[in-house]
Amino acid sequence: MPGYSARPPAIPTVVLDDAVTRITRWDFEPGAATGHHTHGLGYVVVPLTDCHFLIEDAEGERRVTSKAGEAYRREAGIEHNVVNGGDQPMSFVEIEYK
């Protein structure tokens, strides 16, 4: 994906990693990105702040807004780069199930 590598990195903090789940808190300054990655596990995301996502994937770029507390779930195999497309810091918790 062109351009994503020049962005500052989002900061992951693993909160729990056991036989059942891995829970990671992600903190993004404006413009920060996860880097392109593939999810090997299904997961749930719970935004801690309003999140203005810029999603970069094989289909291009799209913007998605999620309100604080508005959880969503995705299956394993998702490939993307997640960018803070807003002008404020954003944070969410990602819960991967093993």
Jmol script that loads the backbone (N, CA, C; Angstrom):
load data "model"
ATOM      1  N   MET A   1       0.851  -1.179   0.000  1.00  0.00           N
ATOM      2  CA  MET A   1       0.000   0.000   0.000  1.00  0.00           C
ATOM      3  C   MET A   1       0.898   1.245   0.000  1.00  0.00           C
ATOM      4  N   PRO A   2       0.827   2.056  -0.985  1.00  0.00           N
ATOM      5  CA  PRO A   2       1.677   3.237  -1.033  1.00  0.00           C
ATOM      6  C   PRO A   2       1.354   4.204   0.086  1.00  0.00           C
ATOM      7  N   GLY A   3       2.380   4.785   0.661  1.00  0.00           N
ATOM      8  CA  GLY A   3       2.197   5.864   1.616  1.00  0.00           C
ATOM      9  C   GLY A   3       2.089   5.477   3.068  1.00  0.00           C
ATOM     10  N   TYR A   4       1.614   4.278   3.382  1.00  0.00           N
ATOM     11  CA  TYR A   4       1.360   3.984   4.788  1.00  0.00           C
ATOM     12  C   TYR A   4       2.632   3.902   5.603  1.00  0.00           C
ATOM     13  N   SER A   5       3.749   3.499   4.995  1.00  0.00           N
ATOM     14  CA  SER A   5       4.968   3.309   5.768  1.00  0.00           C
ATOM     15  C   SER A   5       5.553   4.624   6.274  1.00  0.00           C
ATOM     16  N   ALA A   6       5.193   5.744   5.642  1.00  0.00           N
ATOM     17  CA  ALA A   6       5.713   7.035   6.061  1.00  0.00           C
ATOM     18  C   ALA A   6       4.952   7.610   7.249  1.00  0.00           C
ATOM     19  N   ARG A   7       3.867   6.986   7.634  1.00  0.00           N
ATOM     20  CA  ARG A   7       3.060   7.488   8.747  1.00  0.00           C
ATOM     21  C   ARG A   7       3.670   7.071  10.074  1.00  0.00           C
ATOM     22  N   PRO A   8       3.443   7.879  11.122  1.00  0.00           N
ATOM     23  CA  PRO A   8       3.911   7.445  12.453  1.00  0.00           C
ATOM     24  C   PRO A   8       3.153   6.204  12.899  1.00  0.00           C
ATOM     25  N   PRO A   9       3.778   5.368  13.717  1.00  0.00           N
ATOM     26  CA  PRO A   9       3.111   4.128  14.127  1.00  0.00           C
ATOM     27  C   PRO A   9       2.072   4.357  15.226  1.00  0.00           C
ATOM     28  N   ALA A  10       0.990   3.600  15.137  1.00  0.00           N
ATOM     29  CA  ALA A  10       0.046   3.508  16.253  1.00  0.00           C
ATOM     30  C   ALA A  10       0.747   2.716  17.351  1.00  0.00           C
ATOM     31  N   ILE A  11       0.346   2.924  18.596  1.00  0.00           N
ATOM     32  CA  ILE A  11       0.993   2.279  19.740  1.00  0.00           C
ATOM     33  C   ILE A  11       0.100   1.166  20.290  1.00  0.00           C
ATOM     34  N   PRO A  12       0.536  -0.107  20.144  1.00  0.00           N
ATOM     35  CA  PRO A  12      -0.222  -1.218  20.722  1.00  0.00           C
ATOM     36  C   PRO A  12       0.281  -1.542  22.126  1.00  0.00           C
ATOM     37  N   THR A  13      -0.646  -1.791  23.033  1.00  0.00           N
ATOM     38  CA  THR A  13      -0.313  -2.235  24.385  1.00  0.00           C
ATOM     39  C   THR A  13      -1.117  -3.498  24.666  1.00  0.00           C
ATOM     40  N   VAL A  14      -0.433  -4.640  24.790  1.00  0.00           N
ATOM     41  CA  VAL A  14      -1.121  -5.887  25.076  1.00  0.00           C
ATOM     42  C   VAL A  14      -1.547  -5.881  26.542  1.00  0.00           C
ATOM     43  N   VAL A  15      -2.843  -5.993  26.765  1.00  0.00           N
ATOM     44  CA  VAL A  15      -3.420  -5.954  28.104  1.00  0.00           C
ATOM     45  C   VAL A  15      -3.528  -7.369  28.682  1.00  0.00           C
ATOM     46  N   LEU A  16      -3.847  -8.338  27.819  1.00  0.00           N
ATOM     47  CA  LEU A  16      -4.001  -9.727  28.252  1.00  0.00           C
ATOM     48  C   LEU A  16      -3.715 -10.619  27.052  1.00  0.00           C
ATOM     49  N   ASP A  17      -2.977 -11.695  27.282  1.00  0.00           N
ATOM     50  CA  ASP A  17      -2.736 -12.687  26.236  1.00  0.00           C
ATOM     51  C   ASP A  17      -2.698 -14.043  26.914  1.00  0.00           C
ATOM     52  N   ASP A  18      -3.802 -14.790  26.787  1.00  0.00           N
ATOM     53  CA  ASP A  18      -3.874 -16.103  27.423  1.00  0.00           C
ATOM     54  C   ASP A  18      -4.354 -17.137  26.408  1.00  0.00           C
ATOM     55  N   ALA A  19      -4.782 -18.283  26.850  1.00  0.00           N
ATOM     56  CA  ALA A  19      -5.183 -19.362  25.957  1.00  0.00           C
ATOM     57  C   ALA A  19      -6.474 -19.060  25.196  1.00  0.00           C
ATOM     58  N   VAL A  20      -7.246 -18.090  25.654  1.00  0.00           N
ATOM     59  CA  VAL A  20      -8.561 -17.815  25.070  1.00  0.00           C
ATOM     60  C   VAL A  20      -8.579 -16.539  24.235  1.00  0.00           C
ATOM     61  N   THR A  21      -7.959 -15.475  24.722  1.00  0.00           N
ATOM     62  CA  THR A  21      -8.017 -14.177  24.046  1.00  0.00           C
ATOM     63  C   THR A  21      -6.678 -13.454  24.109  1.00  0.00           C
ATOM     64  N   ARG A  22      -6.526 -12.518  23.169  1.00  0.00           N
ATOM     65  CA  ARG A  22      -5.461 -11.517  23.257  1.00  0.00           C
ATOM     66  C   ARG A  22      -6.167 -10.180  23.177  1.00  0.00           C
ATOM     67  N   ILE A  23      -5.957  -9.346  24.179  1.00  0.00           N
ATOM     68  CA  ILE A  23      -6.601  -8.034  24.234  1.00  0.00           C
ATOM     69  C   ILE A  23      -5.507  -6.977  24.120  1.00  0.00           C
ATOM     70  N   THR A  24      -5.669  -6.103  23.117  1.00  0.00           N
ATOM     71  CA  THR A  24      -4.685  -5.068  22.846  1.00  0.00           C
ATOM     72  C   THR A  24      -5.371  -3.715  22.815  1.00  0.00           C
ATOM     73  N   ARG A  25      -4.790  -2.753  23.515  1.00  0.00           N
ATOM     74  CA  ARG A  25      -5.248  -1.367  23.410  1.00  0.00           C
ATOM     75  C   ARG A  25      -4.396  -0.698  22.338  1.00  0.00           C
ATOM     76  N   TRP A  26      -5.043  -0.014  21.406  1.00  0.00           N
ATOM     77  CA  TRP A  26      -4.363   0.714  20.344  1.00  0.00           C
ATOM     78  C   TRP A  26      -4.582   2.205  20.537  1.00  0.00           C
ATOM     79  N   ASP A  27      -3.489   2.969  20.527  1.00  0.00           N
ATOM     80  CA  ASP A  27      -3.542   4.433  20.649  1.00  0.00           C
ATOM     81  C   ASP A  27      -2.922   5.057  19.402  1.00  0.00           C
ATOM     82  N   PHE A  28      -3.642   5.993  18.810  1.00  0.00           N
ATOM     83  CA  PHE A  28      -3.231   6.633  17.565  1.00  0.00           C
ATOM     84  C   PHE A  28      -3.225   8.149  17.720  1.00  0.00           C
ATOM     85  N   GLU A  29      -2.125   8.783  17.409  1.00  0.00           N
ATOM     86  CA  GLU A  29      -2.125  10.229  17.209  1.00  0.00           C
ATOM     87  C   GLU A  29      -2.731  10.471  15.823  1.00  0.00           C
ATOM     88  N   PRO A  30      -3.149  11.693  15.506  1.00  0.00           N
ATOM     89  CA  PRO A  30      -3.662  11.946  14.154  1.00  0.00           C
ATOM     90  C   PRO A  30      -2.630  11.526  13.103  1.00  0.00           C
ATOM     91  N   GLY A  31      -3.086  10.784  12.103  1.00  0.00           N
ATOM     92  CA  GLY A  31      -2.208  10.320  11.037  1.00  0.00           C
ATOM     93  C   GLY A  31      -1.458   9.039  11.327  1.00  0.00           C
ATOM     94  N   ALA A  32      -1.477   8.550  12.565  1.00  0.00           N
ATOM     95  CA  ALA A  32      -0.758   7.321  12.913  1.00  0.00           C
ATOM     96  C   ALA A  32      -1.456   6.114  12.293  1.00  0.00           C
ATOM     97  N   ALA A  33      -0.660   5.049  12.053  1.00  0.00           N
ATOM     98  CA  ALA A  33      -1.165   3.874  11.362  1.00  0.00           C
ATOM     99  C   ALA A  33      -0.634   2.589  11.987  1.00  0.00           C
ATOM    100  N   THR A  34      -1.393   1.523  11.798  1.00  0.00           N
ATOM    101  CA  THR A  34      -0.957   0.209  12.273  1.00  0.00           C
ATOM    102  C   THR A  34       0.106  -0.392  11.367  1.00  0.00           C
ATOM    103  N   GLY A  35       0.129   0.004  10.105  1.00  0.00           N
ATOM    104  CA  GLY A  35       0.912  -0.684   9.087  1.00  0.00           C
ATOM    105  C   GLY A  35       0.068  -1.807   8.523  1.00  0.00           C
ATOM    106  N   HIS A  36       0.325  -2.158   7.275  1.00  0.00           N
ATOM    107  CA  HIS A  36      -0.479  -3.196   6.619  1.00  0.00           C
ATOM    108  C   HIS A  36      -0.276  -4.514   7.342  1.00  0.00           C
ATOM    109  N   HIS A  37      -1.370  -5.216   7.627  1.00  0.00           N
ATOM    110  CA  HIS A  37      -1.307  -6.481   8.342  1.00  0.00           C
ATOM    111  C   HIS A  37      -2.512  -7.346   8.001  1.00  0.00           C
ATOM    112  N   THR A  38      -2.378  -8.636   8.300  1.00  0.00           N
ATOM    113  CA  THR A  38      -3.455  -9.604   8.114  1.00  0.00           C
ATOM    114  C   THR A  38      -3.844 -10.162   9.468  1.00  0.00           C
ATOM    115  N   HIS A  39      -5.132 -10.170   9.755  1.00  0.00           N
ATOM    116  CA  HIS A  39      -5.616 -10.710  11.026  1.00  0.00           C
ATOM    117  C   HIS A  39      -5.698 -12.230  10.943  1.00  0.00           C
ATOM    118  N   GLY A  40      -4.901 -12.906  11.756  1.00  0.00           N
ATOM    119  CA  GLY A  40      -4.905 -14.357  11.804  1.00  0.00           C
ATOM    120  C   GLY A  40      -6.007 -14.920  12.672  1.00  0.00           C
ATOM    121  N   LEU A  41      -6.650 -14.055  13.445  1.00  0.00           N
ATOM    122  CA  LEU A  41      -7.712 -14.460  14.363  1.00  0.00           C
ATOM    123  C   LEU A  41      -8.937 -13.566  14.149  1.00  0.00           C
ATOM    124  N   GLY A  42     -10.128 -14.097  14.453  1.00  0.00           N
ATOM    125  CA  GLY A  42     -11.306 -13.251  14.502  1.00  0.00           C
ATOM    126  C   GLY A  42     -11.155 -12.266  15.647  1.00  0.00           C
ATOM    127  N   TYR A  43     -11.847 -11.130  15.551  1.00  0.00           N
ATOM    128  CA  TYR A  43     -11.649 -10.109  16.581  1.00  0.00           C
ATOM    129  C   TYR A  43     -12.857  -9.196  16.735  1.00  0.00           C
ATOM    130  N   VAL A  44     -12.893  -8.536  17.883  1.00  0.00           N
ATOM    131  CA  VAL A  44     -13.885  -7.517  18.210  1.00  0.00           C
ATOM    132  C   VAL A  44     -13.127  -6.234  18.512  1.00  0.00           C
ATOM    133  N   VAL A  45     -13.625  -5.111  18.025  1.00  0.00           N
ATOM    134  CA  VAL A  45     -13.051  -3.801  18.322  1.00  0.00           C
ATOM    135  C   VAL A  45     -14.063  -3.004  19.127  1.00  0.00           C
ATOM    136  N   VAL A  46     -13.592  -2.403  20.224  1.00  0.00           N
ATOM    137  CA  VAL A  46     -14.424  -1.529  21.054  1.00  0.00           C
ATOM    138  C   VAL A  46     -13.733  -0.171  21.123  1.00  0.00           C
ATOM    139  N   PRO A  47     -14.232   0.835  20.400  1.00  0.00           N
ATOM    140  CA  PRO A  47     -13.629   2.162  20.459  1.00  0.00           C
ATOM    141  C   PRO A  47     -13.756   2.772  21.857  1.00  0.00           C
ATOM    142  N   LEU A  48     -12.654   3.318  22.340  1.00  0.00           N
ATOM    143  CA  LEU A  48     -12.656   4.041  23.614  1.00  0.00           C
ATOM    144  C   LEU A  48     -12.952   5.518  23.395  1.00  0.00           C
ATOM    145  N   THR A  49     -12.683   5.998  22.188  1.00  0.00           N
ATOM    146  CA  THR A  49     -12.967   7.369  21.780  1.00  0.00           C
ATOM    147  C   THR A  49     -13.752   7.283  20.471  1.00  0.00           C
ATOM    148  N   ASP A  50     -14.307   8.385  20.028  1.00  0.00           N
ATOM    149  CA  ASP A  50     -14.827   8.411  18.672  1.00  0.00           C
ATOM    150  C   ASP A  50     -13.632   8.177  17.747  1.00  0.00           C
ATOM    151  N   CYS A  51     -13.779   7.307  16.766  1.00  0.00           N
ATOM    152  CA  CYS A  51     -12.672   6.947  15.884  1.00  0.00           C
ATOM    153  C   CYS A  51     -13.027   7.297  14.446  1.00  0.00           C
ATOM    154  N   HIS A  52     -12.133   8.014  13.803  1.00  0.00           N
ATOM    155  CA  HIS A  52     -12.266   8.378  12.400  1.00  0.00           C
ATOM    156  C   HIS A  52     -11.237   7.568  11.628  1.00  0.00           C
ATOM    157  N   PHE A  53     -11.638   6.359  11.254  1.00  0.00           N
ATOM    158  CA  PHE A  53     -10.737   5.422  10.597  1.00  0.00           C
ATOM    159  C   PHE A  53     -10.568   5.761   9.114  1.00  0.00           C
ATOM    160  N   LEU A  54      -9.337   5.684   8.649  1.00  0.00           N
ATOM    161  CA  LEU A  54      -9.035   5.625   7.229  1.00  0.00           C
ATOM    162  C   LEU A  54      -8.517   4.213   7.009  1.00  0.00           C
ATOM    163  N   ILE A  55      -9.255   3.424   6.272  1.00  0.00           N
ATOM    164  CA  ILE A  55      -8.901   2.023   6.038  1.00  0.00           C
ATOM    165  C   ILE A  55      -8.288   1.920   4.649  1.00  0.00           C
ATOM    166  N   GLU A  56      -7.088   1.348   4.583  1.00  0.00           N
ATOM    167  CA  GLU A  56      -6.416   1.097   3.309  1.00  0.00           C
ATOM    168  C   GLU A  56      -6.345  -0.415   3.120  1.00  0.00           C
ATOM    169  N   ASP A  57      -6.904  -0.889   2.005  1.00  0.00           N
ATOM    170  CA  ASP A  57      -6.868  -2.320   1.725  1.00  0.00           C
ATOM    171  C   ASP A  57      -6.773  -2.531   0.224  1.00  0.00           C
ATOM    172  N   ALA A  58      -6.931  -3.761  -0.212  1.00  0.00           N
ATOM    173  CA  ALA A  58      -6.778  -4.097  -1.627  1.00  0.00           C
ATOM    174  C   ALA A  58      -7.793  -3.363  -2.508  1.00  0.00           C
ATOM    175  N   GLU A  59      -8.900  -2.932  -1.929  1.00  0.00           N
ATOM    176  CA  GLU A  59      -9.926  -2.223  -2.701  1.00  0.00           C
ATOM    177  C   GLU A  59      -9.688  -0.723  -2.762  1.00  0.00           C
ATOM    178  N   GLY A  60      -8.686  -0.222  -2.032  1.00  0.00           N
ATOM    179  CA  GLY A  60      -8.396   1.208  -2.020  1.00  0.00           C
ATOM    180  C   GLY A  60      -8.496   1.774  -0.620  1.00  0.00           C
ATOM    181  N   GLU A  61      -9.019   2.988  -0.519  1.00  0.00           N
ATOM    182  CA  GLU A  61      -9.175   3.673   0.768  1.00  0.00           C
ATOM    183  C   GLU A  61     -10.644   3.958   1.016  1.00  0.00           C
ATOM    184  N   ARG A  62     -11.025   3.878   2.300  1.00  0.00           N
ATOM    185  CA  ARG A  62     -12.379   4.294   2.687  1.00  0.00           C
ATOM    186  C   ARG A  62     -12.329   4.836   4.100  1.00  0.00           C
ATOM    187  N   ARG A  63     -13.257   5.707   4.392  1.00  0.00           N
ATOM    188  CA  ARG A  63     -13.352   6.303   5.727  1.00  0.00           C
ATOM    189  C   ARG A  63     -14.544   5.707   6.455  1.00  0.00           C
ATOM    190  N   VAL A  64     -14.316   5.381   7.730  1.00  0.00           N
ATOM    191  CA  VAL A  64     -15.356   4.803   8.578  1.00  0.00           C
ATOM    192  C   VAL A  64     -15.284   5.518   9.920  1.00  0.00           C
ATOM    193  N   THR A  65     -16.420   5.923  10.446  1.00  0.00           N
ATOM    194  CA  THR A  65     -16.475   6.549  11.766  1.00  0.00           C
ATOM    195  C   THR A  65     -17.187   5.612  12.722  1.00  0.00           C
ATOM    196  N   SER A  66     -16.590   5.385  13.885  1.00  0.00           N
ATOM    197  CA  SER A  66     -17.212   4.594  14.950  1.00  0.00           C
ATOM    198  C   SER A  66     -17.229   5.436  16.213  1.00  0.00           C
ATOM    199  N   LYS A  67     -18.368   5.467  16.858  1.00  0.00           N
ATOM    200  CA  LYS A  67     -18.520   6.207  18.110  1.00  0.00           C
ATOM    201  C   LYS A  67     -17.920   5.426  19.273  1.00  0.00           C
ATOM    202  N   ALA A  68     -17.496   6.121  20.305  1.00  0.00           N
ATOM    203  CA  ALA A  68     -16.981   5.467  21.511  1.00  0.00           C
ATOM    204  C   ALA A  68     -18.004   4.459  22.011  1.00  0.00           C
ATOM    205  N   GLY A  69     -17.538   3.239  22.296  1.00  0.00           N
ATOM    206  CA  GLY A  69     -18.400   2.193  22.821  1.00  0.00           C
ATOM    207  C   GLY A  69     -19.156   1.401  21.770  1.00  0.00           C
ATOM    208  N   GLU A  70     -19.085   1.797  20.508  1.00  0.00           N
ATOM    209  CA  GLU A  70     -19.815   1.140  19.422  1.00  0.00           C
ATOM    210  C   GLU A  70     -18.970  -0.037  18.897  1.00  0.00           C
ATOM    211  N   ALA A  71     -19.182  -1.216  19.447  1.00  0.00           N
ATOM    212  CA  ALA A  71     -18.354  -2.388  19.133  1.00  0.00           C
ATOM    213  C   ALA A  71     -18.731  -2.996  17.793  1.00  0.00           C
ATOM    214  N   TYR A  72     -17.739  -3.619  17.156  1.00  0.00           N
ATOM    215  CA  TYR A  72     -17.995  -4.388  15.940  1.00  0.00           C
ATOM    216  C   TYR A  72     -17.058  -5.588  15.893  1.00  0.00           C
ATOM    217  N   ARG A  73     -17.418  -6.586  15.062  1.00  0.00           N
ATOM    218  CA  ARG A  73     -16.679  -7.848  14.980  1.00  0.00           C
ATOM    219  C   ARG A  73     -16.272  -8.108  13.545  1.00  0.00           C
ATOM    220  N   ARG A  74     -15.086  -8.728  13.360  1.00  0.00           N
ATOM    221  CA  ARG A  74     -14.607  -9.124  12.044  1.00  0.00           C
ATOM    222  C   ARG A  74     -14.048 -10.548  12.114  1.00  0.00           C
ATOM    223  N   GLU A  75     -14.098 -11.247  10.993  1.00  0.00           N
ATOM    224  CA  GLU A  75     -13.551 -12.597  10.895  1.00  0.00           C
ATOM    225  C   GLU A  75     -12.041 -12.550  10.661  1.00  0.00           C
ATOM    226  N   ALA A  76     -11.361 -13.651  10.909  1.00  0.00           N
ATOM    227  CA  ALA A  76      -9.943 -13.784  10.588  1.00  0.00           C
ATOM    228  C   ALA A  76      -9.761 -13.623   9.083  1.00  0.00           C
ATOM    229  N   GLY A  77      -8.575 -13.179   8.695  1.00  0.00           N
ATOM    230  CA  GLY A  77      -8.239 -13.049   7.286  1.00  0.00           C
ATOM    231  C   GLY A  77      -8.319 -11.638   6.745  1.00  0.00           C
ATOM    232  N   ILE A  78      -8.844 -10.702   7.510  1.00  0.00           N
ATOM    233  CA  ILE A  78      -8.927  -9.307   7.068  1.00  0.00           C
ATOM    234  C   ILE A  78      -7.506  -8.780   6.868  1.00  0.00           C
ATOM    235  N   GLU A  79      -7.265  -8.133   5.726  1.00  0.00           N
ATOM    236  CA  GLU A  79      -5.970  -7.510   5.422  1.00  0.00           C
ATOM    237  C   GLU A  79      -6.193  -6.019   5.219  1.00  0.00           C
ATOM    238  N   HIS A  80      -5.466  -5.204   5.984  1.00  0.00           N
ATOM    239  CA  HIS A  80      -5.645  -3.758   5.860  1.00  0.00           C
ATOM    240  C   HIS A  80      -4.557  -3.004   6.616  1.00  0.00           C
ATOM    241  N   ASN A  81      -4.575  -1.696   6.425  1.00  0.00           N
ATOM    242  CA  ASN A  81      -3.824  -0.744   7.228  1.00  0.00           C
ATOM    243  C   ASN A  81      -4.870   0.172   7.834  1.00  0.00           C
ATOM    244  N   VAL A  82      -4.797   0.397   9.146  1.00  0.00           N
ATOM    245  CA  VAL A  82      -5.745   1.266   9.836  1.00  0.00           C
ATOM    246  C   VAL A  82      -5.021   2.553  10.207  1.00  0.00           C
ATOM    247  N   VAL A  83      -5.589   3.682   9.798  1.00  0.00           N
ATOM    248  CA  VAL A  83      -4.994   4.999  10.008  1.00  0.00           C
ATOM    249  C   VAL A  83      -5.987   5.863  10.775  1.00  0.00           C
ATOM    250  N   ASN A  84      -5.476   6.695  11.686  1.00  0.00           N
ATOM    251  CA  ASN A  84      -6.324   7.711  12.304  1.00  0.00           C
ATOM    252  C   ASN A  84      -6.503   8.811  11.272  1.00  0.00           C
ATOM    253  N   GLY A  85      -7.657   8.842  10.639  1.00  0.00           N
ATOM    254  CA  GLY A  85      -7.953   9.832   9.622  1.00  0.00           C
ATOM    255  C   GLY A  85      -8.544  11.115  10.173  1.00  0.00           C
ATOM    256  N   GLY A  86      -8.603  11.239  11.491  1.00  0.00           N
ATOM    257  CA  GLY A  86      -9.153  12.443  12.116  1.00  0.00           C
ATOM    258  C   GLY A  86      -8.068  13.387  12.594  1.00  0.00           C
ATOM    259  N   ASP A  87      -8.496  14.449  13.275  1.00  0.00           N
ATOM    260  CA  ASP A  87      -7.538  15.449  13.767  1.00  0.00           C
ATOM    261  C   ASP A  87      -7.363  15.402  15.283  1.00  0.00           C
ATOM    262  N   GLN A  88      -7.902  14.355  15.928  1.00  0.00           N
ATOM    263  CA  GLN A  88      -7.758  14.165  17.369  1.00  0.00           C
ATOM    264  C   GLN A  88      -7.188  12.765  17.625  1.00  0.00           C
ATOM    265  N   PRO A  89      -6.508  12.567  18.758  1.00  0.00           N
ATOM    266  CA  PRO A  89      -6.061  11.208  19.096  1.00  0.00           C
ATOM    267  C   PRO A  89      -7.267  10.267  19.183  1.00  0.00           C
ATOM    268  N   MET A  90      -7.038   8.991  18.871  1.00  0.00           N
ATOM    269  CA  MET A  90      -8.106   8.001  18.999  1.00  0.00           C
ATOM    270  C   MET A  90      -7.537   6.730  19.615  1.00  0.00           C
ATOM    271  N   SER A  91      -8.414   5.971  20.284  1.00  0.00           N
ATOM    272  CA  SER A  91      -8.006   4.728  20.939  1.00  0.00           C
ATOM    273  C   SER A  91      -9.127   3.709  20.832  1.00  0.00           C
ATOM    274  N   PHE A  92      -8.727   2.438  20.726  1.00  0.00           N
ATOM    275  CA  PHE A  92      -9.706   1.363  20.786  1.00  0.00           C
ATOM    276  C   PHE A  92      -9.063   0.135  21.401  1.00  0.00           C
ATOM    277  N   VAL A  93      -9.906  -0.777  21.859  1.00  0.00           N
ATOM    278  CA  VAL A  93      -9.467  -2.068  22.370  1.00  0.00           C
ATOM    279  C   VAL A  93      -9.833  -3.112  21.330  1.00  0.00           C
ATOM    280  N   GLU A  94      -8.854  -3.966  21.006  1.00  0.00           N
ATOM    281  CA  GLU A  94      -9.064  -5.065  20.069  1.00  0.00           C
ATOM    282  C   GLU A  94      -9.000  -6.371  20.866  1.00  0.00           C
ATOM    283  N   ILE A  95     -10.047  -7.177  20.750  1.00  0.00           N
ATOM    284  CA  ILE A  95     -10.122  -8.451  21.453  1.00  0.00           C
ATOM    285  C   ILE A  95     -10.098  -9.556  20.414  1.00  0.00           C
ATOM    286  N   GLU A  96      -8.996 -10.291  20.354  1.00  0.00           N
ATOM    287  CA  GLU A  96      -8.870 -11.403  19.421  1.00  0.00           C
ATOM    288  C   GLU A  96      -9.213 -12.692  20.152  1.00  0.00           C
ATOM    289  N   TYR A  97      -9.992 -13.554  19.510  1.00  0.00           N
ATOM    290  CA  TYR A  97     -10.349 -14.813  20.168  1.00  0.00           C
ATOM    291  C   TYR A  97      -9.632 -15.957  19.464  1.00  0.00           C
ATOM    292  N   LYS A  98      -9.031 -16.814  20.305  1.00  0.00           N
ATOM    293  CA  LYS A  98      -8.184 -17.903  19.815  1.00  0.00           C
ATOM    294  C   LYS A  98      -8.955 -19.185  19.649  1.00  0.00           C
TER     295      LYS A  98
END
end "model"
wireframe off; spacefill off
backbone 0.3
color backbone group
